[in-house]
């Protein structure tokens, strides 16, 4: 029988960063992600990439 579980990824995400939000910040982030049918993590990663990219 084949091994079950998540498939391996090319670049594993092993590092973590913990963030704290106010109730208002959290609600706004959650609403934005919901409106755009994505996750809060993807929203944060996308914005971070735009800020730190060499564009």
Buried (B, 14 or more C-beta within 10 A) or exposed (E): EEEEEEEEEEEEEEEEEEEEEEEEEEEEBBEEBEEEEEEBEEBBEEEEEEEEEEE
